[in-house]
Amino acid sequence: MKRFVRLECLAGLGLGLLMLLGNPAAAAGVHQHGLADAAVVVEGHSLTVSFRAPLMDILGTEQPPVDAAARVRYADRLKQVSEPQLPAAAGCRLSHETRSGVAALFPESQQHDHEHEHHEHDHHADVEAEWTFQCQSPDKLTTVSLPFLAIFSSLTTEVVLLLPDGQGALRLTPGDTRISLE
């Protein structure tokens, strides 16, 4: 179930959340397992969708991969955070995409010698993705679907909307993939 709330002063808050989505260091203080953040921004013919979730909720672990096979498993899991689906009538095409990868999340130069490691520690990081689309008919953008939320069905997702008609926020309950823009 979704809850849509119109907020009168969300512009500053929305921009702050967008900055947090793009800044892992600033976001570190709000890292909460089970809770993801998303933002949908429509400006002119451009649509940007940002997403951030705790690493644990995407990989099922926060531990660095122990070998090459684990790095491949992690990469396959991260690839499941896939491109949003948009209404065909809007005529949108993907123009830019960035997604967290294993190399960025777990640089090999920072891997520990596990034979000599006597304590465990968590890797409190977030998985981040951002997609920018150019749309021929942005007025026909009625929904944005994040199909991967069905895979990561334990996530509650807080969504900030910055749209031509105003700003808002909504909450997607676990397993809900559809963001209404109307």
Sequence and secondary structure as in RCSB ss.txt:
>XXXX:A:sequence
MKRFVRLECLAGLGLGLLMLLGNPAAAAGVHQHGLADAAVVVEGHSLTVSFRAPLMDILGTEQPPVDAAARVRYA
DRLKQVSEPQLPAAAGCRLSHETRSGVAALFPESQQHDHEHEHHEHDHHADVEAEWTFQCQSPDKLTTVSLPFLA
IFSSLTTEVVLLLPDGQGALRLTPGDTRISLE
>XXXX:A:secstr
  EEEE TTHHHHHHHHHHHHT HHHHGGG  TTEEEEEEEEETTEEEEEEEEEHHHHHS  S  SSHHHHHHHH
HHHHTS   B  GGG EEEEEEEE  HHHHS GGG   TTS  S      EEEEEEEEEES GGG  EEE GGGG
TSTT EEEEEEEETTEEEEEEE TT  EEE  
